[in-house]
Amino acid sequence: MPAKQRRGALYGFREALAGPPPALDISSMRSPRDIALPQLRSMTPAEKLRVADGLWRDARALTEAAVVQRHPDWTRERVLAETRRIMSGDRA
């Protein structure tokens, strides 16, 4: 079957990229700050703390995954120690 007749996720992709990209009017776009500030202001201190805790836990999990990927031969204890070191701000 010729490439143009194939159907699937990429059908028409090359044709869509053939011309210049459409103009983007950024004057009407809201910044993330404009979106997030009202939400943060409406939260109780307990809700803000819960969000901060979730962000911290996510950062720790991503850091641990990066350490494991960088050092697949390390033991779990060594990975956790390195994760703690990085998360405490010691980058040396």
BAMI-161743 format. One record per atom (N, C-alpha, C, CB): z, y, x; residue number from 1; residue in three letters. Coordinates in pm, 1 decimal. Glycine has a CB too. Example, Ala and Ser with C-alpha at 12.3 -4.5 7.8 and 13.67 -1.06 7.14 Angstrom:
2
@z=780.0&y=-569.0&x=1319.0&num=1&residu=ALA
@z=780.0&y=-450.0&x=1230.0&num=1&residu=ALA
@z=780.0&y=-330.0&x=1320.0&num=1&residu=ALA
@z=904.6&y=-447.3&x=1130.8&num=1&residu=ALA
@z=708.0&y=-225.0&x=1285.0&num=2&residu=SER
@z=714.0&y=-106.0&x=1367.0&num=2&residu=SER
@z=787.0&y=3.0&x=1290.0&num=2&residu=SER
@z=572.5&y=-59.8&x=1408.4&num=2&residu=SER
//
This chain:
92
@z=0.0&y=-117.0&x=85.3&num=1&residu=MET
@z=0.0&y=0.0&x=0.0&num=1&residu=MET
@z=0.0&y=124.3&x=90.6&num=1&residu=MET
@z=123.5&y=-0.7&x=-97.4&num=1&residu=MET
@z=-90.7&y=220.6&x=70.7&num=2&residu=PRO
@z=-94.4&y=341.6&x=152.9&num=2&residu=PRO
@z=34.7&y=422.0&x=137.7&num=2&residu=PRO
@z=-215.6&y=428.5&x=115.1&num=2&residu=PRO
@z=65.5&y=502.2&x=241.2&num=3&residu=ALA
@z=191.7&y=576.7&x=244.0&num=3&residu=ALA
@z=207.4&y=668.7&x=124.2&num=3&residu=ALA
@z=201.4&y=657.6&x=371.2&num=3&residu=ALA
@z=98.8&y=732.7&x=78.3&num=4&residu=LYS
@z=110.9&y=826.4&x=-33.3&num=4&residu=LYS
@z=142.8&y=757.1&x=-164.7&num=4&residu=LYS
@z=-16.2&y=905.6&x=-48.0&num=4&residu=LYS
@z=106.9&y=631.4&x=-177.5&num=5&residu=GLN
@z=129.3&y=560.1&x=-301.4&num=5&residu=GLN
@z=266.7&y=494.5&x=-307.0&num=5&residu=GLN
@z=22.6&y=456.6&x=-320.2&num=5&residu=GLN
@z=336.6&y=488.7&x=-195.6&num=6&residu=ARG
@z=468.1&y=425.7&x=-194.9&num=6&residu=ARG
@z=566.4&y=508.3&x=-274.9&num=6&residu=ARG
@z=518.7&y=406.9&x=-51.8&num=6&residu=ARG
@z=655.5&y=438.8&x=-340.5&num=7&residu=ARG
@z=761.0&y=505.6&x=-417.1&num=7&residu=ARG
@z=894.8&y=476.1&x=-350.7&num=7&residu=ARG
@z=761.3&y=458.9&x=-566.8&num=7&residu=ARG
@z=987.4&y=566.7&x=-359.7&num=8&residu=GLY
@z=1119.1&y=545.8&x=-301.7&num=8&residu=GLY
@z=1187.3&y=678.6&x=-277.1&num=8&residu=GLY
@z=1109.2&y=466.3&x=-171.8&num=8&residu=GLY
@z=1296.4&y=673.1&x=-205.1&num=9&residu=ALA
@z=1378.4&y=791.7&x=-182.5&num=9&residu=ALA
@z=1304.5&y=900.0&x=-107.4&num=9&residu=ALA
@z=1502.6&y=754.9&x=-107.5&num=9&residu=ALA
@z=1212.6&y=863.2&x=-18.2&num=10&residu=LEU
@z=1143.8&y=962.7&x=62.9&num=10&residu=LEU
@z=1006.5&y=1000.9&x=8.9&num=10&residu=LEU
@z=1129.6&y=912.1&x=202.6&num=10&residu=LEU
@z=972.2&y=954.0&x=-110.4&num=11&residu=TYR
@z=841.9&y=986.3&x=-166.7&num=11&residu=TYR
@z=828.8&y=1136.5&x=-186.0&num=11&residu=TYR
@z=820.6&y=913.0&x=-299.8&num=11&residu=TYR
@z=726.3&y=1194.7&x=-129.8&num=12&residu=GLY
@z=702.1&y=1337.3&x=-142.6&num=12&residu=GLY
@z=779.6&y=1422.3&x=-42.9&num=12&residu=GLY
@z=735.6&y=1380.5&x=-280.1&num=12&residu=GLY
@z=855.8&y=1359.1&x=43.4&num=13&residu=PHE
@z=939.3&y=1432.4&x=138.6&num=13&residu=PHE
@z=853.6&y=1512.2&x=236.2&num=13&residu=PHE
@z=1030.7&y=1335.9&x=215.4&num=13&residu=PHE
@z=753.6&y=1447.6&x=292.8&num=14&residu=ARG
@z=666.5&y=1517.3&x=388.4&num=14&residu=ARG
@z=592.3&y=1631.9&x=321.2&num=14&residu=ARG
@z=566.1&y=1419.5&x=451.1&num=14&residu=ARG
@z=547.5&y=1609.4&x=200.9&num=15&residu=GLU
@z=475.3&y=1714.3&x=129.3&num=15&residu=GLU
@z=566.5&y=1833.4&x=100.4&num=15&residu=GLU
@z=417.0&y=1659.1&x=-1.6&num=15&residu=GLU
@z=693.6&y=1804.0&x=68.9&num=16&residu=ALA
@z=787.4&y=1911.0&x=38.4&num=16&residu=ALA
@z=817.6&y=1995.2&x=161.7&num=16&residu=ALA
@z=916.3&y=1853.5&x=-18.4&num=16&residu=ALA
@z=810.7&y=1935.7&x=279.0&num=17&residu=LEU
@z=838.4&y=2007.7&x=402.6&num=17&residu=LEU
@z=715.0&y=2071.7&x=464.1&num=17&residu=LEU
@z=900.6&y=1915.1&x=501.6&num=17&residu=LEU
@z=599.2&y=2053.8&x=402.5&num=18&residu=ALA
@z=474.7&y=2101.9&x=461.5&num=18&residu=ALA
@z=470.5&y=2253.6&x=471.6&num=18&residu=ALA
@z=357.0&y=2053.0&x=380.5&num=18&residu=ALA
@z=522.4&y=2324.3&x=375.1&num=19&residu=GLY
@z=517.2&y=2469.7&x=377.2&num=19&residu=GLY
@z=645.9&y=2530.5&x=427.2&num=19&residu=GLY
@z=486.3&y=2522.4&x=240.4&num=19&residu=GLY
@z=651.2&y=2661.9&x=425.1&num=20&residu=PRO
@z=775.3&y=2728.4&x=468.3&num=20&residu=PRO
@z=886.3&y=2702.8&x=367.3&num=20&residu=PRO
@z=753.1&y=2881.1&x=485.8&num=20&residu=PRO
@z=1010.7&y=2709.2&x=411.5&num=21&residu=PRO
@z=1120.6&y=2686.4&x=318.0&num=21&residu=PRO
@z=1127.4&y=2799.2&x=216.1&num=21&residu=PRO
@z=1254.5&y=2674.0&x=393.2&num=21&residu=PRO
@z=1176.4&y=2770.6&x=97.0&num=22&residu=PRO
@z=1186.1&y=2876.3&x=-3.5&num=22&residu=PRO
@z=1287.9&y=2981.0&x=40.1&num=22&residu=PRO
@z=1224.6&y=2817.6&x=-141.0&num=22&residu=PRO
@z=1265.0&y=3103.3&x=-3.9&num=23&residu=ALA
@z=1357.0&y=3212.0&x=30.3&num=23&residu=ALA
@z=1491.3&y=3186.9&x=-36.7&num=23&residu=ALA
@z=1299.2&y=3349.9&x=-12.6&num=23&residu=ALA
@z=1597.2&y=3218.0&x=34.2&num=24&residu=LEU
@z=1731.8&y=3197.9&x=-16.9&num=24&residu=LEU
@z=1797.1&y=3333.1&x=-34.1&num=24&residu=LEU
@z=1815.2&y=3107.3&x=77.1&num=24&residu=LEU
@z=1835.4&y=3364.3&x=-156.6&num=25&residu=ASP
@z=1899.8&y=3492.0&x=-184.3&num=25&residu=ASP
@z=2049.8&y=3474.0&x=-167.5&num=25&residu=ASP
@z=1864.9&y=3543.7&x=-327.6&num=25&residu=ASP
@z=2102.6&y=3518.6&x=-54.4&num=26&residu=ILE
@z=2244.4&y=3500.3&x=-27.6&num=26&residu=ILE
@z=2329.4&y=3613.8&x=-83.7&num=26&residu=ILE
@z=2267.4&y=3488.2&x=120.8&num=26&residu=ILE
@z=2267.3&y=3715.0&x=-138.7&num=27&residu=SER
@z=2344.5&y=3828.3&x=-189.5&num=27&residu=SER
@z=2429.9&y=3789.7&x=-310.3&num=27&residu=SER
@z=2251.0&y=3942.6&x=-226.8&num=27&residu=SER
@z=2389.6&y=3687.1&x=-382.5&num=28&residu=SER
@z=2465.4&y=3646.7&x=-500.6&num=28&residu=SER
@z=2557.8&y=3527.0&x=-474.2&num=28&residu=SER
@z=2370.0&y=3613.1&x=-612.9&num=28&residu=SER
@z=2560.4&y=3478.9&x=-349.0&num=29&residu=MET
@z=2643.5&y=3362.8&x=-316.7&num=29&residu=MET
@z=2787.9&y=3405.2&x=-293.3&num=29&residu=MET
@z=2588.9&y=3289.7&x=-192.8&num=29&residu=MET
@z=2881.4&y=3322.9&x=-340.0&num=30&residu=ARG
@z=3023.4&y=3348.0&x=-317.4&num=30&residu=ARG
@z=3066.3&y=3278.0&x=-188.7&num=30&residu=ARG
@z=3109.0&y=3299.3&x=-438.4&num=30&residu=ARG
@z=3151.9&y=3342.4&x=-114.5&num=31&residu=SER
@z=3200.0&y=3281.3&x=9.5&num=31&residu=SER
@z=3309.2&y=3179.0&x=-24.1&num=31&residu=SER
@z=3254.0&y=3390.2&x=108.3&num=31&residu=SER
@z=3332.7&y=3083.9&x=65.5&num=32&residu=PRO
@z=3442.0&y=2988.5&x=42.1&num=32&residu=PRO
@z=3576.0&y=3060.0&x=22.0&num=32&residu=PRO
@z=3452.6&y=2890.1&x=159.7&num=32&residu=PRO
@z=3594.5&y=3171.0&x=91.3&num=33&residu=ARG
@z=3718.5&y=3246.2&x=76.3&num=33&residu=ARG
@z=3733.4&y=3298.3&x=-66.8&num=33&residu=ARG
@z=3722.7&y=3362.9&x=176.2&num=33&residu=ARG
@z=3623.4&y=3348.8&x=-124.4&num=34&residu=ASP
@z=3627.7&y=3399.3&x=-261.8&num=34&residu=ASP
@z=3660.7&y=3288.7&x=-362.0&num=34&residu=ASP
@z=3494.2&y=3463.8&x=-298.1&num=34&residu=ASP
@z=3623.3&y=3168.7&x=-328.1&num=35&residu=ILE
@z=3648.7&y=3054.8&x=-417.1&num=35&residu=ILE
@z=3790.3&y=3001.6&x=-397.0&num=35&residu=ILE
@z=3545.7&y=2942.3&x=-392.4&num=35&residu=ILE
@z=3833.9&y=2989.5&x=-271.1&num=36&residu=ALA
@z=3961.3&y=2924.9&x=-241.2&num=36&residu=ALA
@z=4082.6&y=3014.1&x=-266.1&num=36&residu=ALA
@z=3962.0&y=2879.7&x=-99.0&num=36&residu=ALA
@z=4072.8&y=3143.3&x=-241.1&num=37&residu=LEU
@z=4190.1&y=3229.9&x=-254.6&num=37&residu=LEU
@z=4251.2&y=3228.7&x=-394.4&num=37&residu=LEU
@z=4153.0&y=3370.4&x=-218.3&num=37&residu=LEU
@z=4173.1&y=3244.5&x=-499.8&num=38&residu=PRO
@z=4235.8&y=3238.7&x=-633.1&num=38&residu=PRO
@z=4302.8&y=3104.1&x=-661.1&num=38&residu=PRO
@z=4131.6&y=3266.4&x=-740.5&num=38&residu=PRO
@z=4242.0&y=2996.1&x=-612.0&num=39&residu=GLN
@z=4302.3&y=2864.5&x=-631.2&num=39&residu=GLN
@z=4434.4&y=2854.4&x=-557.0&num=39&residu=GLN
@z=4207.2&y=2754.3&x=-584.4&num=39&residu=GLN
@z=4438.2&y=2901.7&x=-432.5&num=40&residu=LEU
@z=4562.6&y=2896.5&x=-354.6&num=40&residu=LEU
@z=4670.2&y=2985.2&x=-415.8&num=40&residu=LEU
@z=4536.7&y=2938.8&x=-209.6&num=40&residu=LEU
@z=4631.8&y=3100.8&x=-464.6&num=41&residu=ARG
@z=4729.8&y=3192.0&x=-524.5&num=41&residu=ARG
@z=4790.3&y=3136.5&x=-652.9&num=41&residu=ARG
@z=4665.1&y=3326.1&x=-553.1&num=41&residu=ARG
@z=4714.8&y=3050.9&x=-721.3&num=42&residu=SER
@z=4765.7&y=2995.9&x=-846.4&num=42&residu=SER
@z=4854.5&y=2872.6&x=-824.8&num=42&residu=SER
@z=4649.9&y=2960.1&x=-937.4&num=42&residu=SER
@z=4862.5&y=2823.4&x=-701.5&num=43&residu=MET
@z=4942.6&y=2704.2&x=-672.7&num=43&residu=MET
@z=5089.7&y=2739.0&x=-652.3&num=43&residu=MET
@z=4888.6&y=2632.8&x=-548.9&num=43&residu=MET
@z=5173.0&y=2644.5&x=-689.1&num=44&residu=THR
@z=5316.2&y=2658.7&x=-660.5&num=44&residu=THR
@z=5338.4&y=2625.0&x=-513.0&num=44&residu=THR
@z=5403.3&y=2565.7&x=-754.1&num=44&residu=THR
@z=5452.1&y=2666.1&x=-455.5&num=45&residu=PRO
@z=5480.6&y=2627.4&x=-317.1&num=45&residu=PRO
@z=5478.0&y=2476.3&x=-295.6&num=45&residu=PRO
@z=5615.2&y=2681.6&x=-275.8&num=45&residu=PRO
@z=5525.6&y=2400.2&x=-391.1&num=46&residu=ALA
@z=5525.1&y=2253.8&x=-377.4&num=46&residu=ALA
@z=5382.0&y=2200.1&x=-372.0&num=46&residu=ALA
@z=5602.0&y=2188.3&x=-494.5&num=46&residu=ALA
@z=5293.1&y=2257.2&x=-453.3&num=47&residu=GLU
@z=5153.0&y=2213.3&x=-451.8&num=47&residu=GLU
@z=5087.3&y=2248.2&x=-318.2&num=47&residu=GLU
@z=5074.5&y=2277.9&x=-568.4&num=47&residu=GLU
@z=5116.5&y=2366.6&x=-266.5&num=48&residu=LYS
@z=5061.0&y=2406.4&x=-136.7&num=48&residu=LYS
@z=5109.7&y=2313.2&x=-26.6&num=48&residu=LYS
@z=5099.3&y=2551.8&x=-103.7&num=48&residu=LYS
@z=5236.3&y=2276.5&x=-32.1&num=49&residu=LEU
@z=5291.8&y=2184.8&x=66.8&num=49&residu=LEU
@z=5225.4&y=2047.5&x=57.7&num=49&residu=LEU
@z=5443.2&y=2171.6&x=47.9&num=49&residu=LEU
@z=5200.1&y=2001.4&x=-64.8&num=50&residu=ARG
@z=5133.4&y=1872.6&x=-84.8&num=50&residu=ARG
@z=4992.0&y=1875.5&x=-26.4&num=50&residu=ARG
@z=5128.4&y=1837.1&x=-235.0&num=50&residu=ARG
@z=4920.3&y=1986.9&x=-47.8&num=51&residu=VAL
@z=4784.9&y=2000.5&x=6.9&num=51&residu=VAL
@z=4789.9&y=2002.3&x=159.9&num=51&residu=VAL
@z=4716.7&y=2129.5&x=-46.5&num=51&residu=VAL
@z=4883.8&y=2080.9&x=216.1&num=52&residu=ALA
@z=4896.1&y=2087.9&x=362.0&num=52&residu=ALA
@z=4928.8&y=1950.9&x=420.5&num=52&residu=ALA
@z=5004.4&y=2189.5&x=402.0&num=52&residu=ALA
@z=5017.0&y=1876.1&x=354.8&num=53&residu=ASP
@z=5052.1&y=1743.0&x=401.5&num=53&residu=ASP
@z=4929.9&y=1650.5&x=399.7&num=53&residu=ASP
@z=5164.6&y=1684.5&x=315.2&num=53&residu=ASP
@z=4851.8&y=1659.4&x=293.3&num=54&residu=GLY
@z=4731.2&y=1577.2&x=285.3&num=54&residu=GLY
@z=4631.2&y=1611.5&x=395.1&num=54&residu=GLY
@z=4665.7&y=1593.8&x=149.4&num=54&residu=GLY
@z=4616.0&y=1740.4&x=423.7&num=55&residu=LEU
@z=4525.2&y=1782.1&x=531.0&num=55&residu=LEU
@z=4575.0&y=1731.7&x=666.2&num=55&residu=LEU
@z=4511.2&y=1935.7&x=533.5&num=55&residu=LEU
@z=4706.5&y=1739.1&x=688.4&num=56&residu=TRP
@z=4764.4&y=1690.2&x=813.6&num=56&residu=TRP
@z=4741.2&y=1540.0&x=828.7&num=56&residu=TRP
@z=4915.2&y=1721.5&x=819.4&num=56&residu=TRP
@z=4764.9&y=1466.1&x=720.9&num=57&residu=ARG
@z=4744.8&y=1321.1&x=726.7&num=57&residu=ARG
@z=4597.7&y=1286.2&x=751.7&num=57&residu=ARG
@z=4793.0&y=1255.6&x=596.3&num=57&residu=ARG
@z=4507.1&y=1359.9&x=689.1&num=58&residu=ASP
@z=4363.9&y=1337.3&x=712.6&num=58&residu=ASP
@z=4326.7&y=1366.6&x=857.7&num=58&residu=ASP
@z=4279.6&y=1424.6&x=618.2&num=58&residu=ASP
@z=4378.8&y=1476.9&x=911.6&num=59&residu=ALA
@z=4350.7&y=1512.1&x=1051.0&num=59&residu=ALA
@z=4403.7&y=1404.9&x=1145.5&num=59&residu=ALA
@z=4412.5&y=1648.5&x=1085.7&num=59&residu=ALA
@z=4521.7&y=1353.2&x=1115.4&num=60&residu=ARG
@z=4581.1&y=1248.5&x=1199.5&num=60&residu=ARG
@z=4496.7&y=1121.0&x=1193.2&num=60&residu=ARG
@z=4726.7&y=1218.9&x=1155.2&num=60&residu=ARG
@z=4451.4&y=1084.0&x=1073.2&num=61&residu=ALA
@z=4369.2&y=962.9&x=1058.4&num=61&residu=ALA
@z=4235.8&y=978.7&x=1132.4&num=61&residu=ALA
@z=4343.8&y=932.6&x=908.2&num=61&residu=ALA
@z=4174.4&y=1096.5&x=1123.9&num=62&residu=LEU
@z=4048.9&y=1120.1&x=1195.0&num=62&residu=LEU
@z=4069.7&y=1118.8&x=1345.7&num=62&residu=LEU
@z=3987.7&y=1253.1&x=1152.0&num=62&residu=LEU
@z=4180.4&y=1176.2&x=1390.5&num=63&residu=THR
@z=4211.3&y=1176.1&x=1533.2&num=63&residu=THR
@z=4233.0&y=1033.9&x=1582.7&num=63&residu=THR
@z=4335.3&y=1262.0&x=1562.0&num=63&residu=THR
@z=4308.7&y=956.1&x=1506.4&num=64&residu=GLU
@z=4332.5&y=816.8&x=1544.7&num=64&residu=GLU
@z=4202.0&y=738.1&x=1550.5&num=64&residu=GLU
@z=4429.5&y=750.4&x=1446.4&num=64&residu=GLU
@z=4114.3&y=759.6&x=1453.2&num=65&residu=ALA
@z=3984.7&y=690.4&x=1452.2&num=65&residu=ALA
@z=3901.4&y=730.0&x=1573.8&num=65&residu=ALA
@z=3907.2&y=721.9&x=1322.4&num=65&residu=ALA
@z=3907.6&y=857.3&x=1612.5&num=66&residu=ALA
@z=3833.3&y=902.8&x=1730.1&num=66&residu=ALA
@z=3887.8&y=839.2&x=1857.6&num=66&residu=ALA
@z=3839.0&y=1055.5&x=1741.1&num=66&residu=ALA
@z=4019.6&y=826.3&x=1867.3&num=67&residu=VAL
@z=4081.2&y=762.9&x=1985.2&num=67&residu=VAL
@z=4039.4&y=615.5&x=1991.6&num=67&residu=VAL
@z=4237.7&y=775.5&x=1980.3&num=67&residu=VAL
@z=4042.3&y=547.0&x=1879.4&num=68&residu=VAL
@z=4002.7&y=405.5&x=1875.1&num=68&residu=VAL
@z=3856.0&y=390.8&x=1915.4&num=68&residu=VAL
@z=4026.0&y=345.9&x=1733.2&num=68&residu=VAL
@z=3771.7&y=481.4&x=1866.3&num=69&residu=GLN
@z=3629.5&y=473.6&x=1899.3&num=69&residu=GLN
@z=3607.1&y=499.9&x=2048.0&num=69&residu=GLN
@z=3548.9&y=573.9&x=1814.7&num=69&residu=GLN
@z=3681.9&y=593.6&x=2103.8&num=70&residu=ARG
@z=3668.2&y=627.7&x=2245.1&num=70&residu=ARG
@z=3725.3&y=518.8&x=2336.0&num=70&residu=ARG
@z=3737.4&y=760.2&x=2273.5&num=70&residu=ARG
@z=3829.1&y=451.0&x=2288.8&num=71&residu=HIS
@z=3898.3&y=350.9&x=2370.7&num=71&residu=HIS
@z=3922.0&y=222.9&x=2290.5&num=71&residu=HIS
@z=4032.7&y=407.0&x=2422.9&num=71&residu=HIS
@z=3817.4&y=146.4&x=2262.3&num=72&residu=PRO
@z=3833.0&y=26.7&x=2178.3&num=72&residu=PRO
@z=3921.0&y=-81.3&x=2241.0&num=72&residu=PRO
@z=3697.8&y=-31.6&x=2148.1&num=72&residu=PRO
@z=3942.2&y=-76.2&x=2371.6&num=73&residu=ASP
@z=4022.0&y=-177.9&x=2438.9&num=73&residu=ASP
@z=4171.5&y=-146.2&x=2439.9&num=73&residu=ASP
@z=3973.6&y=-194.6&x=2579.9&num=73&residu=ASP
@z=4211.5&y=-27.6&x=2394.6&num=74&residu=TRP
@z=4352.2&y=11.3&x=2396.0&num=74&residu=TRP
@z=4431.1&y=-63.7&x=2288.7&num=74&residu=TRP
@z=4365.7&y=162.7&x=2375.3&num=74&residu=TRP
@z=4559.2&y=-84.0&x=2317.4&num=75&residu=THR
@z=4648.3&y=-146.3&x=2219.1&num=75&residu=THR
@z=4679.8&y=-45.1&x=2108.6&num=75&residu=THR
@z=4780.0&y=-197.2&x=2286.9&num=75&residu=THR
@z=4730.1&y=-95.7&x=1997.4&num=76&residu=ARG
@z=4768.1&y=-8.9&x=1884.5&num=76&residu=ARG
@z=4874.0&y=92.6&x=1928.5&num=76&residu=ARG
@z=4821.5&y=-93.9&x=1765.5&num=76&residu=ARG
@z=4970.6&y=47.7&x=2007.4&num=77&residu=GLU
@z=5077.0&y=137.2&x=2053.8&num=77&residu=GLU
@z=5021.3&y=250.4&x=2138.3&num=77&residu=GLU
@z=5181.1&y=59.3&x=2133.8&num=77&residu=GLU
@z=4927.2&y=217.9&x=2226.5&num=78&residu=ARG
@z=4868.2&y=321.8&x=2312.2&num=78&residu=ARG
@z=4785.0&y=419.3&x=2230.6&num=78&residu=ARG
@z=4781.6&y=258.4&x=2421.9&num=78&residu=ARG
@z=4712.1&y=368.5&x=2130.9&num=79&residu=VAL
@z=4632.8&y=455.2&x=2042.3&num=79&residu=VAL
@z=4724.7&y=551.3&x=1967.6&num=79&residu=VAL
@z=4550.0&y=370.5&x=1941.6&num=79&residu=VAL
@z=4835.5&y=499.3&x=1914.2&num=80&residu=LEU
@z=4929.1&y=585.1&x=1840.8&num=80&residu=LEU
@z=4992.9&y=689.4&x=1932.5&num=80&residu=LEU
@z=5038.2&y=500.1&x=1774.6&num=80&residu=LEU
@z=5024.8&y=649.8&x=2055.5&num=81&residu=ALA
@z=5083.0&y=744.9&x=2150.3&num=81&residu=ALA
@z=4983.4&y=855.9&x=2182.9&num=81&residu=ALA
@z=5126.7&y=672.9&x=2279.3&num=81&residu=ALA
@z=4858.4&y=819.9&x=2203.3&num=82&residu=GLU
@z=4755.2&y=920.2&x=2232.4&num=82&residu=GLU
@z=4731.3&y=1010.4&x=2111.9&num=82&residu=GLU
@z=4623.8&y=851.9&x=2273.7&num=82&residu=GLU
@z=4733.7&y=953.6&x=1992.8&num=83&residu=THR
@z=4717.9&y=1032.6&x=1870.7&num=83&residu=THR
@z=4831.8&y=1132.9&x=1858.0&num=83&residu=THR
@z=4712.8&y=941.0&x=1746.6&num=83&residu=THR
@z=4953.7&y=1087.9&x=1882.4&num=84&residu=ARG
@z=5068.8&y=1179.7&x=1877.9&num=84&residu=ARG
@z=5054.5&y=1291.0&x=1980.3&num=84&residu=ARG
@z=5199.6&y=1103.3&x=1902.3&num=84&residu=ARG
@z=5009.9&y=1255.8&x=2100.8&num=85&residu=ARG
@z=4993.6&y=1354.8&x=2206.8&num=85&residu=ARG
@z=4891.6&y=1461.8&x=2166.0&num=85&residu=ARG
@z=4949.9&y=1286.3&x=2337.8&num=85&residu=ARG
@z=4778.7&y=1416.2&x=2113.0&num=86&residu=ILE
@z=4674.0&y=1511.0&x=2071.0&num=86&residu=ILE
@z=4722.2&y=1598.1&x=1955.1&num=86&residu=ILE
@z=4545.9&y=1435.3&x=2030.0&num=86&residu=ILE
@z=4785.2&y=1535.1&x=1858.0&num=87&residu=MET
@z=4830.0&y=1610.3&x=1739.0&num=87&residu=MET
@z=4943.3&y=1708.2&x=1771.5&num=87&residu=MET
@z=4876.3&y=1513.1&x=1629.8&num=87&residu=MET
@z=5014.9&y=1684.3&x=1880.5&num=88&residu=SER
@z=5123.2&y=1776.3&x=1916.6&num=88&residu=SER
@z=5071.2&y=1898.2&x=1991.1&num=88&residu=SER
@z=5227.1&y=1704.8&x=2001.6&num=88&residu=SER
@z=4941.6&y=1897.3&x=2022.8&num=89&residu=GLY
@z=4881.6&y=2013.3&x=2088.1&num=89&residu=GLY
@z=4862.4&y=1996.5&x=2237.4&num=89&residu=GLY
@z=4965.3&y=2133.1&x=2063.3&num=89&residu=GLY
@z=4901.6&y=1882.5&x=2292.6&num=90&residu=ASP
@z=4884.9&y=1856.8&x=2435.3&num=90&residu=ASP
@z=4744.8&y=1803.4&x=2458.8&num=90&residu=ASP
@z=4992.2&y=1756.8&x=2487.8&num=90&residu=ASP
@z=4656.6&y=1887.9&x=2505.8&num=91&residu=ARG
@z=4515.3&y=1848.5&x=2523.8&num=91&residu=ARG
@z=4484.5&y=1801.4&x=2663.7&num=91&residu=ARG
@z=4424.6&y=1963.5&x=2490.1&num=91&residu=ARG
@z=4579.2&y=1800.5&x=2754.5&num=92&residu=ALA
@z=4553.8&y=1767.0&x=2894.4&num=92&residu=ALA
@z=4517.6&y=1622.4&x=2913.6&num=92&residu=ALA
@z=4673.1&y=1799.4&x=2977.9&num=92&residu=ALA
//
